[in-house]
Amino acid sequence: MIPINKPWLDDDAKQEVLNVLDENALTSPAKNGGKRVQAFENLLKSYLKVKHVIAVNSGTSAIHAALLSLGIKPGDEVLLPSFTFVATANSVVATGAKPVFVDINKNDYTIDVSDVVKKINKNTKAILPVHLYGHPSDMDEINSIAKDNSLKVVEDSCQSLGSLYDQKQTGIMGNLGCFSFYASKVLTTGEGGAIVTSDDDLYEKLLMIRNHGMVNGYDTEIFGLNLRLPEVSAAIGIAQMRKLDKMLEMRKTNAKLLFDGLKKFEQKCLLTLPYEPENKKFNWYLFTIGFKENSQRDLIKNALIKEEIGATVYYDPPIHKTPYYSHSNDLNSDTFLSNTVWAWNHVLSLPVHPLITEADINKILKTFENNLQ
Ligand SMILES: Cc1ncc(COP(=O)(O)O)c(C=O)c1O
């Protein structure tokens, strides 16, 4: 099976992990975290060009902690797309606030800023755009809406490490940015995440939130949890950072091969391919196609799966159609999101990760040739 994503681990990562085991230093409850956590944070800091990085144990924890640090609480509303992984909305619910779902753009599947404006009310406290598939959201417009309405911006950059908007890394343009290092991501620590910010006060708060709200020992000052990243995970992250540029370059090469091979189907108006606008660079976390016909999407998906290629629909269903969210009057109401529903029925993501070979890509292209006309 060619999975949709796969971590690329090597001897360097193994050695880093063995070093942690040899030193018998698996974790640290210190305010600034353990030795490897700090080293991993420093590498991320210089890569992203941001003042502060707080490593945590998942992307979900990162978003939850970011919202807590902003004081998001019951009665507040947070605007976010429904077309994302459910963790984005779950993190809002975990604070007691209400997730309010916003539609997406049909061309790149990121949050539709005109719908953001329509959904702002007196309870709205924050916008939570998602850089889905590694496609950066329209950050200038989002930040300007946030400024005009005194809202905070938390970027869900869980899928977008390495993507650029106006030459800037995603995650550093809002008040806070959140990354995931889950095993499927462009850079992995197994499970893991990070919050980034340039705000000194939020940074100090987040250090506490990561560690039960404590500063020195048992002096809990604010509400916090155990969100610490284990040292073994940070060690894997350090090794992954050394080859991040190479991994991103390989994704780009694979994306180009897919793009060139599928172009003719776009010319026949059977599908649309992912395009990088002039001011955005994708990290090619996923290569996502929009089919004209739902039936052709499903036909190609099934044919690829038969060929053992892990083509996947992200997200089926979108959050507001999941049982938990659609059955809760408080959470979903009767939201109708036309582009979200369209995307749910028409998109398909293909593997583009560094471990697929040119032969695998040719197999994908052949499956299109044999099944799509
Ligand atoms: C868009 C998005 N948000 C949030 C998350 C949550 O990250 P994690 O799985 O590390 O908790 C993920 C990844 O799984 C994601 O893709």
The ligand as an ORCA input file, in Angstrom:
! r2SCAN-3c Opt
* xyz 0 1
  C      -5.901     21.128     10.434
  C      -5.541     20.358     11.671
  N      -5.820     20.888     12.875
  C      -5.500     20.263     14.012
  C      -4.864     19.040     14.005
  C      -4.582     18.373     15.303
  O      -3.258     17.984     15.444
  P      -2.873     16.690     16.312
  O      -3.330     15.482     15.562
  O      -1.386     16.775     16.408
  O      -3.534     16.825     17.621
  C      -4.528     18.462     12.766
  C      -3.784     17.200     12.630
  O      -4.035     16.131     12.915
  C      -4.905     19.115     11.575
  O      -4.627     18.578     10.388
*
